[in-house]
């Protein structure tokens, strides 16, 4: 952060990027209102706010002479950084009807991760949070899972940037890195996470909607929900295709024919199109609304009246 400190004070920097990031997230709220992504969006907004606020408190509480923060600030900063796992965990449960109850799982995860903080503040006052063993490996796995989930989508770069920010914020609490660092570069890591959110918000606001194409609906869904849910939905569609004898399959890039060539679903017989549309709508309505699907279709087949 020395480069940033030469231009602007760290507290002002943290305050600015927190406000700008939250502002961009709020501006894009309409993109998730009709989807189960509302939960991950709320967790991300809350996490950025908590991390930014905690960093501000830690900066003001730091000793100007020693340049170090009290141990309670270090513990609080770790707890705030651990909140960055909550949006990913919320995404893993973003399927109706369990998406609302899944928030209790997210809260439980955060509570497990910050348990060393409670021990540090209540039982071992004056000592740093002790994060080792399975808990530290679990955090490393979560960071990797978050990046892998978005790597095949158009949000691959912000996913890597966000994961890198998490590694920096938790560098002295995860395997391999803690042997190389004395203190986590938390503010720089927080900056990376904020930058990732801003890039994601900008990309999402320029959604590549392919009007009139079931492939367009699929690609928008898989980019929004990531690899894990995308593979699950594609599997269900392929099972329906094999059962019904449709001459197609759904790959990550879109629909293909029996020879593996790219297929425009509009070239299929009308009955097949209607059946395929119905299957996709039934599956995707566990994640998005019918209006979300219709907005990505031009001259969509009206199935609601059937």
TORGUGU-927807 format. One record per atom (N, C-alpha, C): x, y, z. Coordinates in pm, whole numbers, plus 50000, padded with zeros to 5 digits. Layout:
// TORGUGU-927807
XYZ/...
// end
This chain:
// TORGUGU-927807
500814987950000/500005000050000/500855012650000/502205011649999/503035023550001/502795032349880/502525026449764/502255034149644/500985042349659/499935035849715/498695043049736/498875053749844/499635050349949/499815059850059/500535072350013/501345071049907/502045082749856/501095092449788/499955087649746/498995095949675/497825099849765/497325090449842/496175093049927/496345085050056/495835090150164/495995083350292/495225070250290/495735059850359/495045046850361/493595047550406/493255055050514/491835055650552/490945061350442/491415071850375/490625077850266/490505068050150/491585060650124/491555050750015/490545039850044/490585034250166/489665023650204/488225028650199/487985040450251/486635046150249/486135047950106/487005052950018/486595055649880/486235042949805/487125032849812/486845020749735/485645013149794/485425014249924/484265007749983/482985014149933/482925027349933/481735034449888/481495032149739/482555032949659/482395031049514/481935016849482/482525006949547/482144993049522/480694990449562/480314994949681/478924993049725/477955000549634/478375012249587/477525019749495/477285012349364/478345006149310/478184998549186/477334986149207/477484979749322/476644968149352/475174972249363/474914983349429/473534988149443/472944992249309/473764997849223/473285001949092/472844989949008/473484978449030/473164966448952/472174957249023/471544962049126/470624953649202/469514948049114/469054955849016/467944951348932/468294938948851/469574936048834/469984924348755/469774911248830/469594912048962/469454899849042/468114898849113/467254908849097/466004908949173/465084897349135/465174892349013/464294881648967/465004868048972/466084867349046/466854854949053/467204851649197/467694839349218/468164835449351/469554840949379/470094848949286/471364855649309/471214867249406/469994870449444/469784881249540/470514878149671/470494865549714/471184861649837/472684864049828/473384858449728/474824861249714/475124876149699/474234883349629/474434897849614/474394904949749/473434901449832/473334907449965/474554903950050/474994891450043/476174887550119/477414894950071/477534896949940/478694904349888/478644918849933/477464924849925/477324938749971/477674939950119/477174930450199/477474930550341/478944928150368/479564918850295/480974915650317/481864927650285/481624934150172/482424945850135/482274956850240/481044958850288/480804969150389/481524965650520/481434953050561/482074948850686/483604949850674/484144945150563/485594945750546/486084960150542/485374968750467/485784982650459/485694989550594/484594987450666/484434993650797/485464988750896/485774975850893/486764970250987/488154975550957/488494976650829/489794982150795/489914996750839/488855004350827/488895018250873/489145019051024/488415010851099/488615010551245/490045006551279/490554996251209/491904991551236/492945002151204/492735009651096/493695020051058/493715031351161/492565035351209/492505045951308/493015041351445/492895028151471/493365022951599/494845019751600/495475019951484/496905016751476/497725027251548/498805022551602/499715031651671/500555039351570/500465052551568/501245060251471/502755058151487/503225056051610/504665054351632/505155040651592/504405030451633/504835016751603/504395012151466/503335018451415/502815014451285/502135001051287/501724996351405/501094983251418/499724984751480/498854975051450/497504975051505/497444966651630/496584970051725/496384961351841/495914947651796/496134937651882/495774924051845/494284922551818/493464930451891/492024929251866/491674934151727/492454943551673/492214948151536/492574937251436/493674930251463/494074919251375/493014908351374/492494905251493/491464894951502/490194899251429/489804911851446/488594916851380/488764917251229/489964920851184/490224921151040/490134907250979/490634897251053/490514883351006/489044879250995/488244882651096/486814879151093/486124885850975/486484898350947/485884905350833/486304898850701/487584895150690/488064888650568/487374875250546/487084868150654/486394855250643/484994856850587/484404868750602/483054870950546/483054870450394/484234871650333/484304871050186/483944857250132/483924847050219/483504833650175/481984832250170/481274841250234/479814839850244/479104840950109/479484850150019/478794850549889/478914837449811/480104831349812/480264818549742/479394807849804/479414806749937/478604796650003/477124798849977/476694811549972/475304814549940/474964810249797/475914812149705/475694808049566/475504793049554/476224785349635/476124770749629/474744765749670/473984773949740/472624770149780/471564778349712/471924785049602/471004794249535/470044786949442/469234778449499/468234771049422/466954770249503/465844774249441/464564773649510/464164759049532/463514755549642/463024764549747/463974765849867/465154759449863/465994759349982/466904771549992/466824780849895/467774791849893/467654800850016/466454802750069/466304811550187/466814804750314/466464792250333/466964785150449/468464783050446/469054783450328/470494781350313/471304792250381/470684803850405/471414814750470/471884810750610/471164801750675/471604796950807/472894788850793/473034781650681/474274774250655/475434784150635/475144794950563/476174805250539/476634811450670/475674814850756/476014820750886/476814810850970/476434798150963/477164787851039/478604786650990/478794787250859/480144786650804/480994798150857/480444810250853/481174821850901/481514820151050/480554815051127/480794813151270/481934803251294/481994792651214/483074782751230/484424788951196/484454796951089/485704802851046/486244813251146/485334820451210/485774831051302/485874826251446/485704813451469/485834808151605/487194811451668/488304810851592/489584814751652/489604829351700/488814837851634/488744851851677/488094852751814/486994845451834/486344845351964/487274839952072/488014829452037/488964823952134/490054834052167/490514841352066/491564851252087/491084862652175/489854867252153/489344878752226/488884875252367/488364863052385/487744859552514/488634850752601/489354841352540/490114831652619/491614834252620/492124839652511/493564841752502/493844856352466/493434865252552/493564879552526/495034883352505/495214891552403/496564895952371/497284887052273/496674875952233/497304866852138/496594867552004/497334864551899/496774864451764/495844852451747/494834853651658/493974842151630/494804830351578/494544818651633/495284806551595/494484799151489/494884800851362/494174794651250/495124784751184/494964772051217/495814761651161/494974749151135/495654739051082/494994726251062/493904726550957/492824719250985/491744717450888/491094730550850/490974739950945/490314752550916/491074760550810/492394760950820/493184768450722/493134761850585/493164748450581/493034741550453/491654743550392/490634743850477/489274745950429/489144759650363/489764769950421/489714783250361/490424783250226/491554776350217/492264775550090/491414768549984/490714757950024/489834750849930/488694759949884/488124767649975/487044776749939/487514787349841/488724792449860/489264802349767/489414796149628/489974784049623/490124777249495/488794774149430/487814769949511/486494766749458/485824778949397/485974790449463/485384802649410/485964806349275/487274804549258/487894807849130/487494797749022/487554784849055/487224774448958/485774775748911/484864779449000/483454780248966/483194790548856/484024800848846/483804811248746/484814811148632/485804802448637/486824802248533/486264800048392/485274791048371/484774788948235/483764799548191/483514809848270/482534820048236/483244832948194/482454842748153/483054855548115/483484863748235/483224858548356/483664865448477/484944859148533/485714852648448/486894845448494/487944854748555/488144866348493/489194875248544/488844880848682/487634886648702/487334891348838/487324880148941/486994867848900/487024856648995/488454854049042/489404854248950/490814852448987/491294863949074/490874876049038/491264887849115/490704887349256/489454883049270/488844882149402/489534871349486/489804859849424/490504849349495/491894853749538/492574861249451/493884866549489/493784876149606/492724884249607/492514893349719/492284885849849/491534874949842/491314866949962/492614860950014/493454856149922/494734850549963/495604861050032/495584873349981/496374883850042/495834887550180/494514888350193/493934892050322/494174881350428/494254868750384/494374857650479/495724850550466/496724857850416/498004851650383/498654844650501/498534850350621/499184843950736/498284833950806/497194829850738/496274820050796/496014808150706/496614807950586/496394796950493/497704789650469/497644776750434/498874769050411/499734775250301/501024772550306/502024776850209/502384791650222/501374800350232/501664814550235/502144819450371/501614813550477/501954818750610/503434816850644/504114807650575/505544805950600/506374817050536/505734824750446/506484834650370/506164849050410/505114850950489/504724864650524/504664865950675/504984877850723/504874880850865/503504886450899/502904893650806/501574899550826/500864900050691/499584897350691/498824897250567/498674911550513/498934913450383/498694926750321/497204928850299/496484931050409/495024930650405/494414941850321/494964953850328/494354965050254/494524962950104/495684958150063/495874955349921/494954944049875/494804933849960/493874923049927/492444927849917/492064936550011/490714942350007/490514950449880/491554957549837/491484965149712/491234955949593/491914944349591/491714934749482/490274929549481/489714926749600/488334921949608/487354932449558/487594944949596/486724955849550/486824957549399/488044956849346/488234958149202/487504946949128/487564934749184/486864923449123/485354925849119/484804931149227/483374934049232/482994944749130/483824954949118/483524965649023/483594960648879/484584952348848/484684946848712/483484937748683/483104929648780/481944920848763/480684928948739/480504939648817/479324948148801/479294954448662/480464958648614/480524964748481/480214954548373/480774942548385/480494932148286/479034928048288/478454926848407/477064922648419/476114933048360/476474945748370/475604956248316/475614956348164/476604949648105/476674948447959/476434934047919/475364928447972/475044914347951/474904911247803/475554900247761/475494896047620/474254887547597/473134894047579/471894886547558/471694883647410/471584871047376/471354866947238/469854864947220/469194875147172/467754874847164/467284863647071/466254856647112/465654846347029/466404833247030/467314831147123/468144819247122/468124812347257/467774799447257/467854791647380/469314790347425/470224790247329/471644790147363/472014802847439/471424814147398/471674826547469/471184826047612/470014820147633/469494818447769/470454809947851/470904798947792/471814789847861/473124796847898/473714804047803/475004810447830/474874821347936/473774828647935/473584838848038/473414832348174/472724820948178/472544813848306/473854808448358/474604801548272/475854795248318/476874805648359/476904817348292/477824827948333/477414833748468/476114834548493/475624840548617/475804831348736/475574818248718/475584808948831/476844800448839/477664800448735/478954793848743/478954779248705/480124773248721/480374759648674/479524749348745/479424749948877/478764739348953/477294738148918/476554749148922/475144748748886/474964746748736/475874752248655/475764750648511/475854736148469/476824728848526/476954714648493/475744706748538/475194710348654/474024703148706/472804705048615/472574717248572/471434719948484/471654713448348/472864714248294/473144708048164/472924692948170/473294686948282/473074672548298/471594669048292/470764676948359/469324674348360/468714676148221/469184686248148/468674688348012/469094676847921/470304672147935/470774660947851/470034648047884/469694646048011/468894634248047/467534635047980/466914646847983/465604648647917/465714646547767/466824651147707/467004649547562/467134634747525/467904627147603/468054612947574/466734605447595/466034608947700/464754602247728/463734604947619/463704617147567/462724620947466/463184618047324/464444614147309/464954610947176/465234623147090/465524634347151/465844646347074/467254645147016/467444649446893/468774648246829/469694659746869/469934661246998/470754672447044/471354669247181/472304677347220/472904676647354/473334690747391/473424693247519/473844706447567/475264705547621/476144712947556/477534713947602/477724727647668/478914729847722/479154742447791/478994754447698/479344752747572/479254763847476/477864765447417/477014755347432/475654756147377/475184742747324/474114743147247/473524730747194/474324725747074/474434712347066/475104705846953/474214694546904/474424690646776/473664679546721/474354666346754/473844655546695/474384642246727/475824640646680/476254648746583/477634648146535/478564657646612/478014664946707/478824674146786/478974687846725/478214690646619/478284703746555/477324713446625/477674726146621/476834736346683/475434736046623/474434737346711/473044735846668/472244748046710/471484753546616/470534764246645/469204757646679/468754759246803/467544752546847/466324756546767/466374768446704/465224772946624/465054764846497/466084756946461/465974748446341/465284735246370/465014732346495/464344720046533/462864720846501/462174709446490/460724709646472/460054717346586/458914723446555/458234732046651/457904724446779/457434711946765/457084704146885/458314701846973/459464699146909/460684697146985/461124710047053/460984721246980/461324734147038/460484736947162/459184734247151/458304736947264/458634728047384/458944715447355/459284706247464/460604710147529/461584713747447/462874717947499/462744730747581/461954739947528/461734752547600/461064749847735/460124740647735/459414737447860/460364731447963/461224722147917/462184715948008/463134726348066/463664735047978/464594745248025/463914754748122/462684758448090/461974767848178/461704761548315/461324748748315/461054742048442/462324741248528/463464738748464/464714737848538/465204751548585/465154761448495/465714774448528/464844782348624/463544778948631/462684786348724/463014783048869/463874773148892/464384770849028/465424781449064/465884788848964/466924798948985/466484812948943/465704813848838/465314826848782/463804826848759/463264838548725/461834839748699/461534837448551/460264835548521/459854834148381/460134846848303/460014858448370/460304871148303/461784872048267/462644866648353/464084866648324/464344858848196/463684847448181/463854839248059/463254846347939/462044851747955/461364858347843/462144870447794/462824877447886/463604889147846/464764885447755/465164872847757/466274868247675/465804860747551/464504860947529/463924854247413/463154864247328/463274862747200/462524870947105/461524861847036/460254865947038/459184857346984/459174843947057/459324844647190/459374832247269/458074824547257/458194811447264/457014803047258/456204804747385/454954807747374/454114809947490/453684796647550/454334792947658/454024780247722/453104781847840/452964794147888/452164796248006/450684793447980/450284795147854/448874793347822/448514778847800/449564770247789/449274755947762/448724749147886/
// end
